[in-house]
Amino acid sequence: MSSSGTRRAGLDRLALAAGVGLSGGLVGLIVPLAFVGLAEDQVVGFSGFGGEFFEVVSALVLAGAILLFLSFLLYRSAFWRLREEGAAFPLATTLCLVGSLGLLALLVVSIVVFGSSDTLAQCVQGRPTTVLTCLKASSPLGEYAALAGFWLGWVGGLGLVLGLGASGRRFGRPEFYGAAGLYAVLLLVLVGPFVSLLYTLPDTLDLLLTVPILLVLGPAFVVAATRRWTAPVP
């Protein structure tokens, strides 16, 4: 394949990765976080939901984790195709591989949660911050897998920021810079709600409200950058 063809293939793969990632974020993150927001409300809590609630949430997380895992693989493939365009692309490829391993760990946790929804529902009883503790009680390795999966996935997010920023510099398309910035903000935002599962933090719901916006705009900027078919790939 010619150099121009390789670049175009890389851009096409970036567009596909963004679309799959957007779907995974909607299914596996936005909806479950919305349920967590309801659980933190003083009127509606986890005590109002039984095992069926956890089954639905865990199934959504499982489906979202699968899509996000595929998205990381597609981003990794895209950056690998662009590896000769700059030194940042091979590093982004490696980080995305790390992120895919984190998503695999979250897949395992999702399967464990799906199989022990009744036990978790009885353990949590209106206290969302005890989710990881209850997961550890039902499966000793579950808490550690969830922690490792989240942080490995977070490192993979750094790969997205690096690779998309490098794409903006290489192809002169500001939308890539916008996507990289939005993903960087998303990584910062996700730390607060996740830490709130370990410790009680105030106003985490306000942070959660920004996640849907970032998850929509980030991939949308990537798609916008790759759909400028009339502009030749330099």
ChimeraX commands (.cxc) that place a marker at each C-alpha (Angstrom):
marker #1 position 0.00,0.00,0.00 radius 0.5
marker #1 position 1.27,3.48,-0.88 radius 0.5
marker #1 position 2.11,6.03,1.78 radius 0.5
marker #1 position -1.01,8.05,0.92 radius 0.5
marker #1 position -3.15,4.92,1.01 radius 0.5
marker #1 position -1.76,3.98,4.42 radius 0.5
marker #1 position -2.60,7.43,5.78 radius 0.5
marker #1 position -6.13,7.25,4.41 radius 0.5
marker #1 position -6.57,3.76,5.89 radius 0.5
marker #1 position -5.39,5.11,9.24 radius 0.5
marker #1 position -7.88,7.98,9.10 radius 0.5
marker #1 position -10.69,5.59,8.18 radius 0.5
marker #1 position -9.78,3.37,11.11 radius 0.5
marker #1 position -9.82,6.41,13.42 radius 0.5
marker #1 position -13.37,7.22,12.29 radius 0.5
marker #1 position -14.51,3.66,12.96 radius 0.5
marker #1 position -12.82,3.61,16.36 radius 0.5
marker #1 position -14.54,6.87,17.32 radius 0.5
marker #1 position -17.96,5.53,16.34 radius 0.5
marker #1 position -17.52,2.30,18.28 radius 0.5
marker #1 position -16.12,4.18,21.28 radius 0.5
marker #1 position -19.08,6.55,21.29 radius 0.5
marker #1 position -21.48,3.60,21.35 radius 0.5
marker #1 position -19.52,1.93,24.15 radius 0.5
marker #1 position -19.48,5.08,26.25 radius 0.5
marker #1 position -23.21,5.58,25.87 radius 0.5
marker #1 position -24.07,1.98,26.73 radius 0.5
marker #1 position -21.47,1.18,29.36 radius 0.5
marker #1 position -20.79,4.49,31.09 radius 0.5
marker #1 position -23.46,7.14,30.69 radius 0.5
marker #1 position -26.44,4.95,31.58 radius 0.5
marker #1 position -24.77,3.19,34.55 radius 0.5
marker #1 position -23.50,6.53,35.90 radius 0.5
marker #1 position -27.02,7.87,35.63 radius 0.5
marker #1 position -28.16,5.01,37.87 radius 0.5
marker #1 position -25.36,5.82,40.31 radius 0.5
marker #1 position -26.56,9.43,40.35 radius 0.5
marker #1 position -30.04,8.25,41.25 radius 0.5
marker #1 position -28.60,6.04,43.97 radius 0.5
marker #1 position -26.83,9.01,45.53 radius 0.5
marker #1 position -30.11,10.92,45.70 radius 0.5
marker #1 position -31.61,11.16,49.18 radius 0.5
marker #1 position -35.02,10.06,47.96 radius 0.5
marker #1 position -34.10,7.26,45.55 radius 0.5
marker #1 position -31.30,4.88,46.55 radius 0.5
marker #1 position -29.98,1.45,45.86 radius 0.5
marker #1 position -32.29,0.12,48.53 radius 0.5
marker #1 position -35.13,0.75,46.08 radius 0.5
marker #1 position -33.60,-1.61,43.54 radius 0.5
marker #1 position -33.11,-5.33,43.78 radius 0.5
marker #1 position -31.13,-7.92,41.93 radius 0.5
marker #1 position -32.85,-7.07,38.65 radius 0.5
marker #1 position -31.43,-3.54,38.86 radius 0.5
marker #1 position -27.90,-4.87,39.20 radius 0.5
marker #1 position -28.47,-7.34,36.38 radius 0.5
marker #1 position -29.48,-4.54,34.03 radius 0.5
marker #1 position -26.60,-2.28,35.08 radius 0.5
marker #1 position -24.00,-5.06,34.90 radius 0.5
marker #1 position -25.29,-6.16,31.48 radius 0.5
marker #1 position -24.96,-2.57,30.23 radius 0.5
marker #1 position -21.45,-2.26,31.64 radius 0.5
marker #1 position -20.53,-5.58,30.06 radius 0.5
marker #1 position -21.82,-4.51,26.64 radius 0.5
marker #1 position -20.13,-1.12,26.95 radius 0.5
marker #1 position -16.84,-2.68,28.02 radius 0.5
marker #1 position -16.89,-4.93,24.96 radius 0.5
marker #1 position -17.47,-1.95,22.67 radius 0.5
marker #1 position -14.80,0.15,24.37 radius 0.5
marker #1 position -12.39,-2.77,24.16 radius 0.5
marker #1 position -13.02,-2.97,20.41 radius 0.5
marker #1 position -12.60,0.81,20.18 radius 0.5
marker #1 position -9.18,0.66,21.85 radius 0.5
marker #1 position -8.14,-2.09,19.44 radius 0.5
marker #1 position -9.28,0.02,16.48 radius 0.5
marker #1 position -7.47,3.11,17.77 radius 0.5
marker #1 position -4.37,1.00,18.28 radius 0.5
marker #1 position -4.66,-0.30,14.72 radius 0.5
marker #1 position -5.11,3.24,13.38 radius 0.5
marker #1 position -2.08,4.61,15.21 radius 0.5
marker #1 position -0.04,1.60,14.12 radius 0.5
marker #1 position -0.89,2.34,10.49 radius 0.5
marker #1 position 0.29,5.91,11.07 radius 0.5
marker #1 position 3.46,4.88,12.94 radius 0.5
marker #1 position 5.75,6.22,10.21 radius 0.5
marker #1 position 4.14,9.66,10.42 radius 0.5
marker #1 position 5.77,10.57,13.71 radius 0.5
marker #1 position 7.37,9.20,16.89 radius 0.5
marker #1 position 4.21,9.83,18.93 radius 0.5
marker #1 position 2.17,7.22,17.04 radius 0.5
marker #1 position 4.14,4.13,18.18 radius 0.5
marker #1 position 3.87,5.32,21.80 radius 0.5
marker #1 position 0.15,5.93,21.38 radius 0.5
marker #1 position -0.14,2.41,19.96 radius 0.5
marker #1 position 1.51,0.95,23.07 radius 0.5
marker #1 position -0.65,2.96,25.46 radius 0.5
marker #1 position -3.81,1.89,23.64 radius 0.5
marker #1 position -2.68,-1.72,24.00 radius 0.5
marker #1 position -2.36,-1.14,27.75 radius 0.5
marker #1 position -5.84,0.37,27.73 radius 0.5
marker #1 position -7.25,-2.67,25.96 radius 0.5
marker #1 position -5.82,-4.88,28.71 radius 0.5
marker #1 position -7.61,-2.70,31.25 radius 0.5
marker #1 position -10.87,-3.12,29.39 radius 0.5
marker #1 position -10.34,-6.88,29.44 radius 0.5
marker #1 position -10.06,-6.71,33.23 radius 0.5
marker #1 position -13.28,-4.70,33.38 radius 0.5
marker #1 position -14.93,-7.32,31.18 radius 0.5
marker #1 position -14.03,-9.97,33.75 radius 0.5
marker #1 position -15.42,-7.79,36.55 radius 0.5
marker #1 position -18.63,-7.19,34.59 radius 0.5
marker #1 position -19.11,-10.93,34.17 radius 0.5
marker #1 position -18.55,-11.45,37.92 radius 0.5
marker #1 position -21.04,-8.70,38.76 radius 0.5
marker #1 position -23.59,-10.14,36.36 radius 0.5
marker #1 position -23.33,-13.51,38.08 radius 0.5
marker #1 position -23.66,-12.15,41.64 radius 0.5
marker #1 position -26.22,-9.36,41.30 radius 0.5
marker #1 position -28.44,-10.52,44.18 radius 0.5
marker #1 position -25.52,-10.71,46.61 radius 0.5
marker #1 position -24.29,-7.24,45.63 radius 0.5
marker #1 position -27.77,-5.74,45.96 radius 0.5
marker #1 position -28.06,-7.02,49.53 radius 0.5
marker #1 position -24.56,-5.83,50.41 radius 0.5
marker #1 position -24.80,-2.28,49.05 radius 0.5
marker #1 position -28.18,-1.37,50.56 radius 0.5
marker #1 position -28.23,2.31,49.64 radius 0.5
marker #1 position -24.49,2.97,50.01 radius 0.5
marker #1 position -22.97,3.43,46.53 radius 0.5
marker #1 position -19.47,4.02,47.92 radius 0.5
marker #1 position -19.38,0.41,49.16 radius 0.5
marker #1 position -19.68,-1.11,45.66 radius 0.5
marker #1 position -16.00,-2.06,45.43 radius 0.5
marker #1 position -15.99,-3.41,49.01 radius 0.5
marker #1 position -19.03,-5.55,48.28 radius 0.5
marker #1 position -17.47,-6.72,45.04 radius 0.5
marker #1 position -14.39,-7.79,46.99 radius 0.5
marker #1 position -16.61,-9.68,49.45 radius 0.5
marker #1 position -18.39,-11.57,46.67 radius 0.5
marker #1 position -15.19,-12.14,44.69 radius 0.5
marker #1 position -11.82,-11.51,46.41 radius 0.5
marker #1 position -10.15,-10.58,43.13 radius 0.5
marker #1 position -13.06,-8.50,41.86 radius 0.5
marker #1 position -12.08,-5.24,43.56 radius 0.5
marker #1 position -8.46,-5.47,42.44 radius 0.5
marker #1 position -9.48,-6.34,38.89 radius 0.5
marker #1 position -11.83,-3.34,38.81 radius 0.5
marker #1 position -9.12,-1.00,40.12 radius 0.5
marker #1 position -6.51,-2.36,37.73 radius 0.5
marker #1 position -8.94,-2.28,34.81 radius 0.5
marker #1 position -9.92,1.33,35.44 radius 0.5
marker #1 position -6.38,2.64,35.74 radius 0.5
marker #1 position -5.05,0.62,32.81 radius 0.5
marker #1 position -7.95,1.93,30.75 radius 0.5
marker #1 position -7.13,5.43,31.99 radius 0.5
marker #1 position -3.55,5.01,30.78 radius 0.5
marker #1 position -4.97,3.88,27.44 radius 0.5
marker #1 position -6.91,7.14,27.37 radius 0.5
marker #1 position -3.58,8.97,27.52 radius 0.5
marker #1 position -2.70,7.10,24.34 radius 0.5
marker #1 position -5.80,8.51,22.67 radius 0.5
marker #1 position -4.86,12.03,23.72 radius 0.5
marker #1 position -1.30,11.60,22.46 radius 0.5
marker #1 position -2.29,9.94,19.18 radius 0.5
marker #1 position -5.08,12.37,18.34 radius 0.5
marker #1 position -2.87,15.34,19.19 radius 0.5
marker #1 position -0.19,13.93,16.89 radius 0.5
marker #1 position -2.83,13.44,14.17 radius 0.5
marker #1 position -3.79,17.10,14.43 radius 0.5
marker #1 position -0.17,18.17,14.11 radius 0.5
marker #1 position 0.54,15.79,11.21 radius 0.5
marker #1 position -2.60,16.40,9.14 radius 0.5
marker #1 position -3.29,20.01,10.09 radius 0.5
marker #1 position -6.86,19.34,11.16 radius 0.5
marker #1 position -7.88,21.28,14.27 radius 0.5
marker #1 position -10.71,18.85,15.01 radius 0.5
marker #1 position -8.09,16.32,16.13 radius 0.5
marker #1 position -6.73,18.85,18.62 radius 0.5
marker #1 position -10.26,19.43,19.87 radius 0.5
marker #1 position -10.82,15.70,20.32 radius 0.5
marker #1 position -7.51,15.29,22.15 radius 0.5
marker #1 position -8.41,18.15,24.51 radius 0.5
marker #1 position -11.88,16.76,25.19 radius 0.5
marker #1 position -10.50,13.29,25.93 radius 0.5
marker #1 position -7.93,14.86,28.27 radius 0.5
marker #1 position -10.69,16.65,30.19 radius 0.5
marker #1 position -12.71,13.41,30.26 radius 0.5
marker #1 position -9.79,11.57,31.87 radius 0.5
marker #1 position -9.62,14.21,34.59 radius 0.5
marker #1 position -13.38,14.14,35.13 radius 0.5
marker #1 position -13.54,10.34,35.45 radius 0.5
marker #1 position -11.09,10.30,38.35 radius 0.5
marker #1 position -13.52,12.03,40.74 radius 0.5
marker #1 position -16.52,9.68,40.34 radius 0.5
marker #1 position -14.28,6.62,40.48 radius 0.5
marker #1 position -12.56,7.79,43.65 radius 0.5
marker #1 position -16.03,8.45,45.12 radius 0.5
marker #1 position -16.57,4.68,45.02 radius 0.5
marker #1 position -13.68,4.39,47.49 radius 0.5
marker #1 position -14.24,7.51,49.59 radius 0.5
marker #1 position -17.09,9.90,50.18 radius 0.5
marker #1 position -16.57,12.98,48.00 radius 0.5
marker #1 position -18.90,15.97,47.71 radius 0.5
marker #1 position -20.51,17.14,44.46 radius 0.5
marker #1 position -19.38,14.21,42.31 radius 0.5
marker #1 position -22.75,14.32,40.56 radius 0.5
marker #1 position -21.78,17.67,39.03 radius 0.5
marker #1 position -18.75,15.98,37.47 radius 0.5
marker #1 position -20.91,13.17,36.13 radius 0.5
marker #1 position -23.09,15.67,34.30 radius 0.5
marker #1 position -20.14,16.63,32.10 radius 0.5
marker #1 position -19.32,13.05,31.07 radius 0.5
marker #1 position -22.12,12.67,28.46 radius 0.5
marker #1 position -21.10,15.93,26.78 radius 0.5
marker #1 position -17.44,14.92,26.61 radius 0.5
marker #1 position -18.25,11.42,25.39 radius 0.5
marker #1 position -20.34,12.81,22.56 radius 0.5
marker #1 position -18.11,15.71,21.52 radius 0.5
marker #1 position -14.79,13.82,21.67 radius 0.5
marker #1 position -15.65,11.11,19.11 radius 0.5
marker #1 position -17.69,13.63,17.10 radius 0.5
marker #1 position -14.55,15.76,16.62 radius 0.5
marker #1 position -12.64,12.68,15.45 radius 0.5
marker #1 position -15.35,11.80,12.94 radius 0.5
marker #1 position -15.48,15.41,11.72 radius 0.5
marker #1 position -11.72,15.41,11.15 radius 0.5
marker #1 position -11.76,12.16,9.20 radius 0.5
marker #1 position -14.78,12.98,7.04 radius 0.5
marker #1 position -13.15,15.92,5.25 radius 0.5
marker #1 position -12.91,13.84,2.11 radius 0.5
marker #1 position -12.44,16.86,-0.16 radius 0.5
marker #1 position -9.19,17.79,1.55 radius 0.5
marker #1 position -6.31,15.60,0.33 radius 0.5
marker #1 position -4.33,13.74,2.94 radius 0.5
marker #1 position -0.88,15.41,2.95 radius 0.5
marker link #1:1,2 radius 0.2
marker link #1:2,3 radius 0.2
marker link #1:3,4 radius 0.2
marker link #1:4,5 radius 0.2
marker link #1:5,6 radius 0.2
marker link #1:6,7 radius 0.2
marker link #1:7,8 radius 0.2
marker link #1:8,9 radius 0.2
marker link #1:9,10 radius 0.2
marker link #1:10,11 radius 0.2
marker link #1:11,12 radius 0.2
marker link #1:12,13 radius 0.2
marker link #1:13,14 radius 0.2
marker link #1:14,15 radius 0.2
marker link #1:15,16 radius 0.2
marker link #1:16,17 radius 0.2
marker link #1:17,18 radius 0.2
marker link #1:18,19 radius 0.2
marker link #1:19,20 radius 0.2
marker link #1:20,21 radius 0.2
marker link #1:21,22 radius 0.2
marker link #1:22,23 radius 0.2
marker link #1:23,24 radius 0.2
marker link #1:24,25 radius 0.2
marker link #1:25,26 radius 0.2
marker link #1:26,27 radius 0.2
marker link #1:27,28 radius 0.2
marker link #1:28,29 radius 0.2
marker link #1:29,30 radius 0.2
marker link #1:30,31 radius 0.2
marker link #1:31,32 radius 0.2
marker link #1:32,33 radius 0.2
marker link #1:33,34 radius 0.2
marker link #1:34,35 radius 0.2
marker link #1:35,36 radius 0.2
marker link #1:36,37 radius 0.2
marker link #1:37,38 radius 0.2
marker link #1:38,39 radius 0.2
marker link #1:39,40 radius 0.2
marker link #1:40,41 radius 0.2
marker link #1:41,42 radius 0.2
marker link #1:42,43 radius 0.2
marker link #1:43,44 radius 0.2
marker link #1:44,45 radius 0.2
marker link #1:45,46 radius 0.2
marker link #1:46,47 radius 0.2
marker link #1:47,48 radius 0.2
marker link #1:48,49 radius 0.2
marker link #1:49,50 radius 0.2
marker link #1:50,51 radius 0.2
marker link #1:51,52 radius 0.2
marker link #1:52,53 radius 0.2
marker link #1:53,54 radius 0.2
marker link #1:54,55 radius 0.2
marker link #1:55,56 radius 0.2
marker link #1:56,57 radius 0.2
marker link #1:57,58 radius 0.2
marker link #1:58,59 radius 0.2
marker link #1:59,60 radius 0.2
marker link #1:60,61 radius 0.2
marker link #1:61,62 radius 0.2
marker link #1:62,63 radius 0.2
marker link #1:63,64 radius 0.2
marker link #1:64,65 radius 0.2
marker link #1:65,66 radius 0.2
marker link #1:66,67 radius 0.2
marker link #1:67,68 radius 0.2
marker link #1:68,69 radius 0.2
marker link #1:69,70 radius 0.2
marker link #1:70,71 radius 0.2
marker link #1:71,72 radius 0.2
marker link #1:72,73 radius 0.2
marker link #1:73,74 radius 0.2
marker link #1:74,75 radius 0.2
marker link #1:75,76 radius 0.2
marker link #1:76,77 radius 0.2
marker link #1:77,78 radius 0.2
marker link #1:78,79 radius 0.2
marker link #1:79,80 radius 0.2
marker link #1:80,81 radius 0.2
marker link #1:81,82 radius 0.2
marker link #1:82,83 radius 0.2
marker link #1:83,84 radius 0.2
marker link #1:84,85 radius 0.2
marker link #1:85,86 radius 0.2
marker link #1:86,87 radius 0.2
marker link #1:87,88 radius 0.2
marker link #1:88,89 radius 0.2
marker link #1:89,90 radius 0.2
marker link #1:90,91 radius 0.2
marker link #1:91,92 radius 0.2
marker link #1:92,93 radius 0.2
marker link #1:93,94 radius 0.2
marker link #1:94,95 radius 0.2
marker link #1:95,96 radius 0.2
marker link #1:96,97 radius 0.2
marker link #1:97,98 radius 0.2
marker link #1:98,99 radius 0.2
marker link #1:99,100 radius 0.2
marker link #1:100,101 radius 0.2
marker link #1:101,102 radius 0.2
marker link #1:102,103 radius 0.2
marker link #1:103,104 radius 0.2
marker link #1:104,105 radius 0.2
marker link #1:105,106 radius 0.2
marker link #1:106,107 radius 0.2
marker link #1:107,108 radius 0.2
marker link #1:108,109 radius 0.2
marker link #1:109,110 radius 0.2
marker link #1:110,111 radius 0.2
marker link #1:111,112 radius 0.2
marker link #1:112,113 radius 0.2
marker link #1:113,114 radius 0.2
marker link #1:114,115 radius 0.2
marker link #1:115,116 radius 0.2
marker link #1:116,117 radius 0.2
marker link #1:117,118 radius 0.2
marker link #1:118,119 radius 0.2
marker link #1:119,120 radius 0.2
marker link #1:120,121 radius 0.2
marker link #1:121,122 radius 0.2
marker link #1:122,123 radius 0.2
marker link #1:123,124 radius 0.2
marker link #1:124,125 radius 0.2
marker link #1:125,126 radius 0.2
marker link #1:126,127 radius 0.2
marker link #1:127,128 radius 0.2
marker link #1:128,129 radius 0.2
marker link #1:129,130 radius 0.2
marker link #1:130,131 radius 0.2
marker link #1:131,132 radius 0.2
marker link #1:132,133 radius 0.2
marker link #1:133,134 radius 0.2
marker link #1:134,135 radius 0.2
marker link #1:135,136 radius 0.2
marker link #1:136,137 radius 0.2
marker link #1:137,138 radius 0.2
marker link #1:138,139 radius 0.2
marker link #1:139,140 radius 0.2
marker link #1:140,141 radius 0.2
marker link #1:141,142 radius 0.2
marker link #1:142,143 radius 0.2
marker link #1:143,144 radius 0.2
marker link #1:144,145 radius 0.2
marker link #1:145,146 radius 0.2
marker link #1:146,147 radius 0.2
marker link #1:147,148 radius 0.2
marker link #1:148,149 radius 0.2
marker link #1:149,150 radius 0.2
marker link #1:150,151 radius 0.2
marker link #1:151,152 radius 0.2
marker link #1:152,153 radius 0.2
marker link #1:153,154 radius 0.2
marker link #1:154,155 radius 0.2
marker link #1:155,156 radius 0.2
marker link #1:156,157 radius 0.2
marker link #1:157,158 radius 0.2
marker link #1:158,159 radius 0.2
marker link #1:159,160 radius 0.2
marker link #1:160,161 radius 0.2
marker link #1:161,162 radius 0.2
marker link #1:162,163 radius 0.2
marker link #1:163,164 radius 0.2
marker link #1:164,165 radius 0.2
marker link #1:165,166 radius 0.2
marker link #1:166,167 radius 0.2
marker link #1:167,168 radius 0.2
marker link #1:168,169 radius 0.2
marker link #1:169,170 radius 0.2
marker link #1:170,171 radius 0.2
marker link #1:171,172 radius 0.2
marker link #1:172,173 radius 0.2
marker link #1:173,174 radius 0.2
marker link #1:174,175 radius 0.2
marker link #1:175,176 radius 0.2
marker link #1:176,177 radius 0.2
marker link #1:177,178 radius 0.2
marker link #1:178,179 radius 0.2
marker link #1:179,180 radius 0.2
marker link #1:180,181 radius 0.2
marker link #1:181,182 radius 0.2
marker link #1:182,183 radius 0.2
marker link #1:183,184 radius 0.2
marker link #1:184,185 radius 0.2
marker link #1:185,186 radius 0.2
marker link #1:186,187 radius 0.2
marker link #1:187,188 radius 0.2
marker link #1:188,189 radius 0.2
marker link #1:189,190 radius 0.2
marker link #1:190,191 radius 0.2
marker link #1:191,192 radius 0.2
marker link #1:192,193 radius 0.2
marker link #1:193,194 radius 0.2
marker link #1:194,195 radius 0.2
marker link #1:195,196 radius 0.2
marker link #1:196,197 radius 0.2
marker link #1:197,198 radius 0.2
marker link #1:198,199 radius 0.2
marker link #1:199,200 radius 0.2
marker link #1:200,201 radius 0.2
marker link #1:201,202 radius 0.2
marker link #1:202,203 radius 0.2
marker link #1:203,204 radius 0.2
marker link #1:204,205 radius 0.2
marker link #1:205,206 radius 0.2
marker link #1:206,207 radius 0.2
marker link #1:207,208 radius 0.2
marker link #1:208,209 radius 0.2
marker link #1:209,210 radius 0.2
marker link #1:210,211 radius 0.2
marker link #1:211,212 radius 0.2
marker link #1:212,213 radius 0.2
marker link #1:213,214 radius 0.2
marker link #1:214,215 radius 0.2
marker link #1:215,216 radius 0.2
marker link #1:216,217 radius 0.2
marker link #1:217,218 radius 0.2
marker link #1:218,219 radius 0.2
marker link #1:219,220 radius 0.2
marker link #1:220,221 radius 0.2
marker link #1:221,222 radius 0.2
marker link #1:222,223 radius 0.2
marker link #1:223,224 radius 0.2
marker link #1:224,225 radius 0.2
marker link #1:225,226 radius 0.2
marker link #1:226,227 radius 0.2
marker link #1:227,228 radius 0.2
marker link #1:228,229 radius 0.2
marker link #1:229,230 radius 0.2
marker link #1:230,231 radius 0.2
marker link #1:231,232 radius 0.2
marker link #1:232,233 radius 0.2
marker link #1:233,234 radius 0.2
view
